[in-house]
Amino acid sequence: MKIAIVGAGALGLYYGALLQRSGEDVRFLLRRDYDAITRNGLTVFSVNGDFTLPQVRGYRAPDEIGTVDLVLVGLKTFSNQLFAELIGPLVGGNTLILTLQNGLGNEEALAELFGGERIMGGVAFLRSNRGQPGEVHHLGEGRITLGEYQCCNPERVEHLLGMFTRAGVDCRPTEDLKRSRWEKLVWNIPFNGLCALLRQPINLLLAKDACRRLVLDIMQEVITAANAQGLARPIAEAYAETMLGITYKMGDYHPSMLIDREEGRQLEITAIFRKPLEYGRQQEIMMPRVEMLATLLEQIQ
Amino acid sequence: MKIAIVGAGALGLYYGALLQRSGEDVRFLLRRDYDAITRNGLTVFSVNGDFTLPQVRGYRAPDEIGTVDLVLVGLKTFSNQLFAELIGPLVGGNTLILTLQNGLGNEEALAELFGGERIMGGVAFLRSNRGQPGEVHHLGEGRITLGEYQCCNPERVEHLLGMFTRAGVDCRPTEDLKRSRWEKLVWNIPFNGLCALLRQPINLLLAKDACRRLVLDIMQEVITAANAQGLARPIAEAYAETMLGITYKMGDYHPSMLIDREEGRQLEITAIFRKPLEYGRQQEIMMPRVEMLATLLEQIQ
């Protein structure tokens, strides 16, 4: 399969490297890492074992790549206005576009430009960081929950599932991509938001009753908004407590948005906060705590 | 009038100095400033003109002062557990206690210890800072709104009003002290809280639509809780917009809680946030944004 990686950061480089290692024809659209990767290849430092790809196909512009079978989108969501420019030249008649980006609104934006029938989405649970140019660090997890944006092509899902599985990625199908995205937000909104705002790891948030209560209240707001979106199966209220239980075991974990703030990068406030707020409001669900958190994060951005 | 100043910080030193200058017999309970003040007196650097009191009566312990006509309480509210120890020895049969502290719950705590009939409260609008030992800086304002905790002794209010007026303080009576305290909170809760949390002056809060909206939403929560407390006259909803209009003219003003945070001091979260939340809840008024703000401030405390 001919695959283009658009947004070759910590996520795109990692999954792209795994796919190339398993035999796929992967083309990376590169900026910062272009010189290092085209000269010396790409090295993955991974909790599952390090490896180097000495020959990697890197490009500076999408029209040098041409049309592909699959575009894998790993862009930070605040760069979504570049979709047309970066992805347009890659799309032929049968091209699939799979976004592994954070939050909500990405499939919709891609569908508007390229048609909904070719859009797929994956919810990625990955801990990875960029290193020096030509390097990427895989710190943990890597699982992808994968589904169609529009109903229904089970063979196509099976095909991508097989591709990721061969590449060593724990990849699972979902028949309700929207639900999977909202489920991830139940965790992401409070923990990414509060940790980034307060510059504290998750165990400090959970150390005080009032703040633990706030986390649960935020989770309930997200669950209520999610369940107003016409999901096939609602998210149970108890999901919040379940998530909290899992989070206790994560110790002094720094969520990605906290790391983004610590390293001075832009925060993905629109996709993770403002889009969910917008979809909630469309169903007349108000989320005062999520709204306040988004506003406070924009204020420190 | 024999007056004891308990809590001789930026507020207590300033009002105490004005009262002594106008001829009252003022006794200061001192810790940090004891040596400097008993040796060299007290200097006020004021926007209204500097002055020095070369002779000031300073004491280390309240029983050295004995009973007085009036105790003026300027303690930071997180030291309210010291009321019995610091004020007890000063109280005789006819002693009045006037608290000029921030937030809610101070009159109640004093009334429980010393009886409600002798308690009065003043809402102080004062910008002052401690300087070197023996010095206090008056940066602006100074107005006091003064009233009875329990109904009703107009002569007593008149008497204190006259005393402050002679001392050069713009002092006005209120027949609804509770309302005056809540009115001040309509400004104090959003601006002290958000500025301290974000480490931003007020003009940065007002620069973005979403944050200005958040300020107004918080103000409305406070107004709703206030109006559930049985005030003689409700606070109008439009009061929020009025306050906002005044605030625009204050430029890059740093509210006192922001200064407290910048200088590493403890924040008055209980009196300014938790007590209003408690009084709200007693009337079944929930304040989700105020609650979230209190929780976030406790988290960085």
Interface residues (C-beta under 8 A of the other chain):
Chain A: L194 L197 L198 Q200 L204 L205 K208 A210 C211 R213 L214 D217 P288 R289 E291 M292 L293 A294 T295 L296 E298 Q299 I300
Chain B: L194 L197 L198 Q200 L204 L205 K208 A210 C211 R213 L214 D217 P288 R289 E291 M292 L293 A294 T295 L296 E298 Q299 I300
